[in-house]
Amino acid sequence: MKSAALALLSVFVAMAPARAADLRKSYSYFSIGGSTLEDIERELERRGPNVGTTGQRHPGATRMEFKTKLSWRQQKNRCTLETARVTITAKVILPRWKPGRKASSETRFIWSTLAADIKRHEEAHVIIAKNHGRELEKALMAIGSLRTCQKVTDRASAVTKRILDKHEREQQRFDRVESDGFEKRLFRLLEYRLRSAKSG
């Protein structure tokens, strides 16, 4: 039996899989200050992570790395792909606000709502990646047997590129949808939290 590591891809990215690819997730934080919503907005624009696909700074980001490991067996004039395992490393970057002394209770309330939405958004990026990792595993295992192990490797490379290109398109589509609905979504969240606070 032989094995090989295939397809190391770094991407920026941010839903109920059964058995899924291995996921290794970690968190890091960047600090922002300010006392008003305008201060917070400026701090996010100045200190937020720089996402390579857009060249802009964002309130949060998730950096993904896909690693695919294959094993195969050569028998007579056939080579059979026996296992395919995808590991996704996700590094989630989130803001941490240190409020100024003049920060009002209203600003603190809005920030807590916004921070929760930023975290939800980035976690959704991780779920999208995990689902595509599972899809990649299934597509690789469907390769089965070919005449040579080189043909297996070539087919696996093509399958991996196709699924990871699809993954990147889905991440971008998700960002567009979220961006278009941001104000309405935040307003609904604020209303919900206000009602919950009053009823509690």
DACORJO-V985316 format. One line per field, one symbol per residue. phi: phi as a letter, one per 20 degrees, with the letter a starting at -180 (. if undefined). A space follows every 10 residues. Layout:
BEGIN
phi=???
END
This chain:
BEGIN
phi=.dbbecmecd cdd..cfefc ffccdccccd eccodcffff fffffedffe effdmdecfa bcedcdcddd cbcecldccd fdbbcddddd dedcecedff feffffffff fffffffffg ffffgffgff ffffffgfff fffmdcfcff ffffffffff ffffffgfff ffffffffff dfffffffff ffffffffff
END
